[in-house]
């Protein structure tokens, strides 16, 4: 073993000055923000249409608060809110099972992690299941966001893009501040 590799941190492949693990962390964070933004927006409008409560994707009224935020932040008209509610009501049946699958896979992974013995085959199977479910959720999110964007005015689209850029910048800043200097 060389002196370069004797440290506690494993080496990661570096491409264009950025390690693969850092790229993965940034991509994961950006995808999480994008998915959460779309899901929060969709949850809030659906809950608003049905009344806040434990029903829906969110928990304990989170969706209702987010709807208020987006409606206020983007200054959605009543007609726009109605259109958004219709879009989300149409898409809700395809999202709910995916959210449930993801939650079940998360619980399975927690169980495997706490089992005391590591079974790589089972962990890989659950991770693969989570990956497939996340892929489907991201496709659904893109479909919903695409439909939602048709409801917004150019000014609202610009405002939404700026807000998403600020969120992505905050995540990147957080990731950069949490990373130690690259070891070579």
C-alpha positions as CSV (number, residue, x, y, z in Angstrom):
1,X,0.0,0.0,0.0
2,X,1.5,3.4,-1.0
3,X,1.7,6.4,1.3
4,X,-0.9,8.2,-0.8
5,X,-3.5,5.6,-0.1
6,X,-2.8,4.9,3.6
7,X,-5.2,7.6,4.8
8,X,-8.6,6.9,6.3
9,X,-10.5,8.3,3.3
10,X,-10.8,6.1,0.2
11,X,-9.6,7.7,-3.0
12,X,-12.2,8.7,-5.4
13,X,-11.9,9.2,-9.1
14,X,-11.3,12.9,-10.0
15,X,-12.7,14.2,-13.3
16,X,-12.1,17.8,-14.4
17,X,-11.0,18.7,-10.8
18,X,-14.2,17.4,-9.2
19,X,-14.3,14.0,-7.5
20,X,-17.0,11.5,-8.6
21,X,-18.3,11.3,-5.0
22,X,-18.7,15.1,-4.9
23,X,-20.5,15.1,-8.3
24,X,-22.8,12.3,-7.0
25,X,-23.6,14.3,-3.8
26,X,-24.3,17.5,-5.8
27,X,-26.5,15.6,-8.3
28,X,-28.3,13.8,-5.5
29,X,-29.0,17.1,-3.7
30,X,-30.2,18.9,-6.9
31,X,-32.5,16.0,-7.7
32,X,-33.8,16.0,-4.2
33,X,-34.6,19.7,-4.3
34,X,-36.2,19.4,-7.7
35,X,-38.3,16.4,-6.7
36,X,-39.2,18.0,-3.3
37,X,-40.2,21.3,-5.0
38,X,-42.5,19.6,-7.5
39,X,-43.9,17.2,-5.0
40,X,-44.5,19.9,-2.4
41,X,-46.1,22.0,-5.0
42,X,-48.3,19.1,-6.2
43,X,-49.1,18.0,-2.6
44,X,-50.2,21.5,-1.6
45,X,-52.6,22.0,-4.5
46,X,-54.2,18.6,-4.2
47,X,-54.6,19.1,-0.4
48,X,-56.1,22.5,-0.9
49,X,-58.6,21.0,-3.3
50,X,-59.5,18.3,-0.9
51,X,-59.0,20.0,2.4
52,X,-55.8,19.7,4.5
53,X,-55.4,16.7,6.6
54,X,-53.5,13.4,6.9
55,X,-54.8,12.4,3.4
56,X,-52.4,12.9,0.5
57,X,-48.6,12.8,0.1
58,X,-47.5,15.1,2.8
59,X,-47.9,15.0,6.6
60,X,-49.8,17.2,9.0
61,X,-50.8,20.0,6.8
62,X,-47.3,20.6,5.2
63,X,-49.0,20.7,1.8
64,X,-51.5,23.4,2.7
65,X,-48.7,25.7,3.9
66,X,-46.7,25.1,0.8
67,X,-49.7,25.9,-1.4
68,X,-50.1,29.2,0.3
69,X,-46.4,29.9,-0.2
70,X,-46.5,29.1,-3.9
71,X,-49.8,30.8,-4.5
72,X,-48.5,33.9,-2.8
73,X,-44.9,33.8,-4.1
74,X,-46.0,33.3,-7.7
75,X,-49.2,35.3,-7.3
76,X,-51.3,32.6,-8.8
77,X,-54.8,33.7,-9.9
78,X,-57.9,31.8,-8.9
79,X,-58.1,30.4,-12.4
80,X,-54.5,29.3,-12.3
81,X,-55.0,27.6,-8.9
82,X,-58.0,25.7,-10.3
83,X,-56.0,24.6,-13.4
84,X,-53.1,23.4,-11.1
85,X,-55.6,21.5,-8.9
86,X,-57.0,19.8,-12.0
87,X,-53.6,18.8,-13.3
88,X,-52.6,17.4,-9.9
89,X,-55.8,15.6,-9.3
90,X,-55.3,13.9,-12.6
91,X,-51.7,12.9,-11.8
92,X,-52.3,11.9,-8.1
93,X,-53.3,8.3,-8.8
94,X,-49.9,7.6,-10.6
95,X,-47.8,9.3,-7.9
96,X,-49.4,7.8,-4.7
97,X,-48.3,4.2,-5.4
98,X,-44.8,5.3,-6.2
99,X,-44.5,7.3,-2.9
100,X,-45.8,4.2,-1.1
101,X,-43.3,1.9,-2.8
102,X,-40.5,4.3,-1.9
103,X,-41.6,4.4,1.7
104,X,-41.7,0.6,1.8
105,X,-38.3,0.3,0.3
106,X,-37.0,2.8,2.8
107,X,-38.4,0.7,5.7
108,X,-36.9,-2.5,4.2
109,X,-33.5,-0.8,4.0
110,X,-33.7,0.4,7.6
111,X,-34.6,-3.2,8.6
112,X,-31.6,-4.6,6.7
113,X,-29.3,-2.0,8.2
114,X,-30.4,-2.8,11.7
115,X,-30.4,-6.6,11.2
116,X,-26.9,-7.1,12.6
117,X,-25.6,-9.0,9.7
118,X,-24.9,-7.5,6.3
119,X,-26.6,-9.2,3.4
120,X,-25.3,-7.5,0.3
121,X,-27.6,-9.2,-2.1
122,X,-30.7,-8.1,-0.2
123,X,-29.3,-4.5,0.2
124,X,-28.6,-4.4,-3.5
125,X,-32.1,-5.6,-4.4
126,X,-33.7,-3.0,-2.2
127,X,-31.4,-0.3,-3.5
128,X,-32.2,-1.3,-7.1
129,X,-36.0,-1.2,-6.2
130,X,-35.5,2.3,-4.7
131,X,-33.6,3.4,-7.8
132,X,-36.3,2.2,-10.2
133,X,-39.0,3.9,-8.1
134,X,-37.0,7.2,-7.9
135,X,-36.6,7.0,-11.7
136,X,-40.4,6.7,-12.1
137,X,-41.0,9.5,-9.6
138,X,-38.6,11.8,-11.5
139,X,-40.4,11.1,-14.8
140,X,-43.7,11.8,-13.1
141,X,-42.3,15.0,-11.6
142,X,-41.0,16.2,-15.0
143,X,-44.4,15.4,-16.5
144,X,-46.3,17.3,-13.8
145,X,-43.9,20.2,-13.8
146,X,-44.1,20.5,-17.6
147,X,-47.9,20.7,-17.3
148,X,-47.8,23.1,-14.4
149,X,-45.4,25.4,-16.4
150,X,-48.1,25.8,-19.1
151,X,-50.3,27.4,-16.5
152,X,-47.8,30.0,-15.4
153,X,-47.2,33.4,-17.1
154,X,-43.6,34.2,-18.4
155,X,-43.1,36.4,-15.3
156,X,-44.1,33.5,-13.0
157,X,-41.9,31.1,-14.8
158,X,-39.0,33.4,-14.4
159,X,-39.7,33.9,-10.7
160,X,-39.9,30.1,-10.3
161,X,-36.6,29.5,-12.1
162,X,-34.9,32.1,-10.0
163,X,-36.2,30.5,-6.8
164,X,-35.1,27.1,-7.9
165,X,-31.6,28.5,-8.8
166,X,-31.3,30.0,-5.3
167,X,-32.2,26.7,-3.8
168,X,-29.7,24.8,-5.9
169,X,-27.0,27.4,-5.0
170,X,-27.7,27.0,-1.3
171,X,-27.4,23.2,-1.6
172,X,-24.2,23.5,-3.6
173,X,-22.8,26.0,-1.0
174,X,-23.8,23.6,1.8
175,X,-22.1,20.7,0.1
176,X,-18.9,22.7,-0.5
177,X,-18.7,23.9,3.0
178,X,-19.2,20.3,4.4
179,X,-16.4,18.8,2.2
180,X,-12.8,18.8,3.3
181,X,-10.1,19.8,0.9
182,X,-9.4,17.1,-1.7
183,X,-6.6,14.8,-0.8
184,X,-4.3,13.7,-3.5
